[in-house]
Amino acid sequence: MRETSGPLTRTNSQGFPRLAPKIYRFTDLDQYRTAVRNLDVEFTPLVRRISAEQIILNLPGCDINFAKSFPRIAHGRLAQNSTAIGFSMDDGVPIRFNGAERDHSAIVIGSNGAAYTTVERAERQFTSIIFTPEIRGRGWPEAGPNWRVFETSAAAQHQLRELVRQVMSISPSFYGYEASDISSAIKESVLAGVDAAFSHLVDARWASRANSIRHFKTYRNILAVLSGNIGRPIYSEELARQVGVSVRSMQAAIQLYQGMSLHLYLRLRRLWLVRQRLLAGADSVKACALAFGFWHLGDFARSYRLHFDETPSATLARSRQL
């Protein structure tokens, strides 16, 4: 991770804090994962190497995060006593959010520990706004145990996007009492923009499917079992039995929320876990591969090189040079 220097400094020459966004650029998965406060998220990249950028403006009780992301699968959970709003900043390849694919005019909301999953197959730009403490009494939809997604009008989404761009281009010349007053004014503008988006919701069948609590609970239960068994092979009948659903229902849930088969997802996830272990300086490639369930070492080495464009031993050697 690298935070930019230069004009976007946090204090003036007298040491007073300035109101200015902070820009971060990432090539490391773990650093990117922990950059946003009040959000616990795990990534499985769909590319060999990640390149991402975040512009974060911290206001009292409100963090605005504008991100340029990379192709990935993400599973996230919001912290307690927080409310989060999310929406895309561009249009392109649809994002699969909680099982529903949508390109534009979508806004999502999560609150108090709510969970979500996304599949992004192309680089996208999006904004997340996290309010702490939780927002109440504004007439926003209740999130429940999973984030909910809605369709808003194109005009309301455009206004939100433009507001974020204006906020992120704010002059860094404000500091001290000025910064405090302007921070409050910006937060109020953001709240009003979200109010407008939720007051122009469109009744959409695709959103109703994405907001199903029962189906999302089944999917989260599958992930919970998998997370405890990532280092060993787990077969479909055993997994379905632990989750308490049929094999067919389990496979349908994985396909719905991840857009790929269970087998492919597990293989991608394990490859990235091996890579993280190697980059951290594992004892050996063999021990690392076996720890994550790759018993056929030749097949593992071929898959690793195909996915990351280098051999596992090259990754380990590079980590020891750092």
Beta strands, then each sheet from edge to edge (+ up, - down):
strand 1: 2-3
strand 2: 22-26
strand 3: 39-45
strand 4: 52-59
strand 5: 62-68
strand 6: 72-78
strand 7: 83-88
strand 8: 95-97
strand 9: 100-102
strand 10: 106-111
strand 11: 115-120
strand 12: 125-131
strand 13: 148-152
strand 14: 201-202
sheet 1: 1+ 2- 4+ 5- 12+ 7- 10+ 13- 14+
sheet 2: 3+ 6- 11+ 8- 9+
end
